[in-house]
Amino acid sequence: MEFTDLIKKRRSVRAYKEETVSSDVISEIITEAYQAPSWKNSQTARYYVANTPEAIEKVRKALPEFNNRSSANAALVITTFVKDISGFTAGAADNELSNKWGAYDLGLNNAYFVLAAKEKGLDTLIMGLRDANMLREEFGIPKTEQITAVIALGYGVSEPAPRRDRAVDEVAKFL
Ligand SMILES: Cc1cc2nc3c(=O)[nH]c(=O)nc-3n(C[C@H](O)[C@H](O)[C@H](O)COP(=O)(O)O)c2cc1C
């Protein structure tokens, strides 16, 4: 798919077909997501992939009702970043954003993830509303990692309605 089409076609999908996603395809998506840039190439993004009915059910328990419903039938991918590395030198923050650089890097990585998924015919839903403590406990995610989004990954039932976007002159100043 042409890149411009790809970025236009990628949308948040909230209804998925009862169709399993191959774990090999998920591995390919993560490999492509890892082409994203990161602070000093620190590569602190991490993925915890729930792609068996048992693991998916455990992740779903940590989602609020709305997200639980929206992500039914999808694989669920917990995303985290290793703290105190991106934006840091020798253990000290390089500037005022501190660990927010880790979140920035993870966001880039996740952006590549959702686009790589779309290119393979898969739809996604990034979910920021989730119970991080439940996920940490259930899957033994270490405290050195910041749990961030859960991404639903599957075959969408239908395309969402077109969305309204801000005009360039509203969001960008050419200096
Ligand atoms: C960081 C982040 C957190 C989000 N959390 C949720 C969520 O918890 N539940 C949900 O339904 N959508 C969530 N979304 C999806 C946004 O609502 C969606 O991206 C936005 O409305 C734009 O629509 P589009 O993705 O279809 O282009 C989240 C998106 C991002 C980037």
The ligand as an ORCA input file, in Angstrom:
! r2SCAN-3c Opt
* xyz 0 1
  C      -2.537      7.393     23.734
  C      -3.901      6.990     23.223
  C      -4.826      6.440     24.110
  C      -6.076      6.044     23.628
  N      -6.954      5.408     24.487
  C      -8.127      4.939     24.001
  C      -8.996      4.173     24.833
  O      -8.709      3.876     25.999
  N     -10.173      3.735     24.294
  C     -10.521      4.007     22.984
  O     -11.595      3.574     22.562
  N      -9.708      4.725     22.180
  C      -8.520      5.182     22.638
  N      -7.663      5.840     21.797
  C      -8.021      6.026     20.369
  C      -8.354      7.486     20.025
  O      -9.626      7.802     20.536
  C      -8.279      7.660     18.503
  O      -6.959      7.447     18.073
  C      -8.728      9.063     18.056
  O     -10.088      9.276     18.330
  C      -8.496      9.279     16.558
  O      -9.196      8.313     15.786
  P      -8.449      7.325     14.791
  O      -7.416      6.559     15.582
  O      -9.514      6.431     14.224
  O      -7.796      8.121     13.720
  C      -6.408      6.232     22.258
  C      -5.453      6.780     21.380
  C      -4.213      7.128     21.850
  C      -3.180      7.653     20.858
*
